[in-house]
Structures are given as structure tokens and as C-alpha cells.
Amino acid sequence: MDWASGAALLVPRALWLELGGLDENLLLSLEEVDWCRRAARAGHRVRLVPAARITQPGREAARDTSDGAYLHHLRSRVYYFRKHHGAATALAARAILSAGLLLRWVGAAPRPARASRARDYAAGLGAVWAS
């Protein structure tokens, strides 16, 4: 399945209205993947224009996301897999995300300078399993 970055989607208004807008349960890079998947299921194609160039000012600032956005992004991943692939795949996504968060937490926990990141990873585990 092809998808395009949300910063570069050009969609006819009639199609946007037909499929509905972006799913507000998704955040930080999954909403456009979901929308393009829904378009493909409805029989539409995502067309890529290799020569097109998109400049997205402030992209560096987007990397410094708030704790709330970080946790919402983790929940979004589980939601996306449940929505499109079912409960068993969502469970597998939870397990994979948890393994990554645990490894990061273990790596950050012994270093006092990384204590806030360790708390973020622990909170991420809670978010993944609460979704």
C-alpha cells in the first residue's frame, strides 16, 4: 500500500468528504497512513510525484514532542494495528513496543542525567497497555 506524508497530501474535496477526514485517534505520522489505506480500500490510488518537493518549516522542533504527544503516539500505534489488523496484531504491537521501551528504560535508568527519559519510557509502557 502506498501512502504520502500528510505535509504533501493533495486530495480532491469530494474524495475527502467521501472518506472523511483524518482519524483523530491517530497522531504523529500515522493519520496519513490510515487515510491512504482507507482510500485504497475504497478503490482509489495514491499517486506519487517524484519531482515534487515539499519544504516543512519547523520540522526540527517537531522532534521535541511533549510527554503527552509521545504517549499519544504510542497509543496511536496500537490503535492503528487494532483498527486495520485486529486484536491479535495489536497485542503483538504492544509486545514489540514494550520490549523496545523496556530496553530503553534499562539503558537510561542507571544514568542520573537520563532519569527523565527513564520516566518517559516507564510511562510509555503504561500507555501501550492502557490503549
C-alpha positions in Angstrom: 0.0 0.0 0.0 1.3 3.4 -0.9 0.9 6.4 1.3 2.0 10.0 1.3 3.2 12.4 4.0 0.4 14.5 5.5 2.5 17.5 4.6 2.1 16.6 1.0 -1.4 15.3 0.5 -3.4 16.8 -2.2 -6.9 15.4 -2.1 -10.0 16.3 -4.2 -12.6 17.7 -1.8 -15.2 15.2 -3.0 -12.9 12.3 -2.0 -12.1 13.9 1.3 -15.8 14.2 2.1 -16.5 10.7 0.9 -13.8 9.1 3.2 -14.0 11.6 6.0 -11.0 13.5 7.3 -8.1 12.2 9.3 -8.8 9.8 12.2 -8.3 12.0 15.3 -7.3 8.9 17.4 -4.0 8.8 15.4 -1.2 11.2 15.9 2.3 11.9 14.7 2.7 10.2 11.3 0.0 7.5 11.3 -3.0 9.6 10.4 -2.0 9.9 6.7 -1.1 6.2 6.5 -4.5 5.3 7.8 -6.2 7.8 5.4 -4.3 6.4 2.4 -5.2 2.9 3.4 -8.9 3.8 3.6 -8.6 5.5 0.1 -7.1 2.3 -1.3 -9.8 0.1 0.2 -12.4 2.4 -1.4 -10.7 1.8 -4.8 -8.6 4.9 -5.1 -4.9 5.2 -5.7 -2.2 7.2 -4.1 -0.2 8.8 -6.8 3.3 9.8 -6.2 5.0 12.7 -8.0 8.8 12.1 -7.7 9.7 15.5 -8.9 7.6 17.3 -6.2 9.5 18.8 -3.3 7.9 19.8 -0.1 9.6 22.1 2.5 8.3 21.7 6.0 9.5 24.6 8.2 9.8 23.8 11.9 10.5 20.1 11.3 13.3 20.1 13.8 11.0 21.4 16.5 8.6 18.6 15.9 11.2 16.1 17.2 11.0 17.7 20.6 7.5 16.5 21.4 5.8 16.9 24.7 5.4 13.9 27.0 1.6 13.9 26.2 2.3 13.7 22.5 4.8 11.0 23.0 2.4 8.9 24.9 -0.4 9.6 22.4 1.8 8.4 19.6 2.4 5.1 21.4 -1.3 4.6 21.9 -1.9 5.6 18.2 0.4 2.7 17.1 -1.6 0.2 19.0 -4.9 1.7 17.8 -3.7 1.6 14.2 -2.9 -2.1 14.3 -6.1 -2.9 16.1 -8.1 -0.9 13.5 -6.6 -2.4 10.4 -5.2 -5.8 11.5 -7.3 -7.0 14.5 -6.8 -7.6 18.2 -4.1 -10.3 17.8 -1.9 -8.0 15.8 -2.5 -5.1 18.3 -1.3 -7.5 21.0 1.8 -8.2 19.1 2.4 -4.5 18.5 2.1 -4.0 22.3 4.6 -6.7 23.0 7.1 -5.2 20.4 6.7 -1.7 21.7 7.0 -2.9 25.3 10.3 -4.7 24.5 11.7 -1.6 23.0 10.6 0.6 25.8 12.0 -1.8 28.4 15.4 -1.8 26.7 15.4 1.9 26.6 14.3 2.2 30.2 17.0 -0.2 31.3 19.7 1.7 29.4 18.5 5.1 30.8 17.7 4.2 34.4 21.3 3.9 35.8 22.3 7.3 34.5 21.0 10.2 36.6 21.2 12.6 33.6 18.7 10.4 31.8 16.3 10.0 34.7 13.5 12.0 32.9 13.8 9.8 29.8 13.6 6.7 32.0 10.4 8.0 33.5 9.1 8.7 29.9 9.8 5.1 28.9 8.1 3.8 32.0 5.0 6.0 31.3 5.2 4.7 27.7 4.7 1.1 28.9 1.6 2.2 30.8 0.3 4.0 27.7 0.9 1.0 25.4 -1.0 -1.4 27.7 -3.8 1.1 28.6 -4.8 1.6 24.9 
